[in-house]
Amino acid sequence: MIKLAKVPLAGLTLITKDEIMNLEITDLCKTYSNGVKALDHVSLTIPNGMFGLLGPNGAGKSTLMRTLATLQEADSGSARLGDIDILTQKLRLKQTLGYLPQEFGFYAKDTPLNLLSHFAMLKGIGDKKERKTIVEGILKRVNLWELKKRKLGSFSGGMKQRFGIAQALLGNPKLIIVDEPTAGLDPEERNRFHSLLSEIGDDVVVVLSTHIVEDVSDLCNKMAIINEGKILTSEEPTLAITGLNGKVWQSEISKENLPECKEKYKVLSVKLHAGQTNIRVLSEAKPQEVFSSVPPNLEDVYFSHLYFN
């Protein structure tokens, strides 16, 4: 595995603790023309550090991310980053925003060095020497410096995502939004990307939108679960897991008994294991003798809120 280089971003002013801003979202609503209510009075307080927004596909995650990135309008509500009104001061927000969308486009025949330098110019880094220093520092930080003259079209999915983070780091952002960043990555590239995100998430607000529970479990000390445009819970993952102690039970059953179990119990998950059907259920007391108590995990928290709260 490639170890990510801890290279300072030369030429950029570091954010001091006095400058750290909370992201405050209050009663955001968005209904599309087809009647789908993508955001239903969403309210969140997001401090600096890694914050996970967890939810299934179609839950409203991307709508919220695009709204915070000023790419679409909300119907009502407010969002502020410190003293910046995100919904009305879009240019000011963009000056301090780093954004990696779910679909990140680039010129396949271009190189990381050339394209990142171009993005730096668009970010207002006009001095050629300063721009060169900053681009070099960022490419080293995301472990792409040795590949700086390789065509982006030849990059793997993980390399492309690391380049996406590189462009998001330009301009010393105070808010970084990453939307489904590890979807489709193999385990090794996911680990590399996790390492990179964990390094940049200490001094700024980083909002990680994902449907992958492991992304939040591995990276975030704060999270929210969203479904059908509504925030179901907002809490610390470790506390949420602790709250299910003694309430998660596991058993191996035959596939024929699965419909009956789903009728009788709050089934959190169903997985095949060695030819048997392994189920985990939510219950205050032991459901049957064949069930055994198991330590809860974040996936149990996730499904308990999606299905039973």
Secondary structure, DSSP 8 states (H G I E B T S, - for coil): ---------TTS----GGG---EEEEEEEEE-TTS-EEEEEEEEEE-SEEEEEE--TTSSHHHHHHHHTTSS--SEEEEEETTEETTT-HHHHHTTEEEE-SS----TTS-HHHHHHHHHHHTT---HHHHHHHHHHHHHHTT-GGGTTS-GGG--HHHHHHHHHHHHTTT--SEEEEESTTTT--HHHHHHHHHHHHHHTSSSEEEEEES-HHHHHHH-SEEEEEETTEEEEEE-HHHHHHTTTT-EEEEEE-GGGHHHHHHHSEEEEEEEETTEEEEEEE-SS---TT-EE----HHHHHHHHHHH-
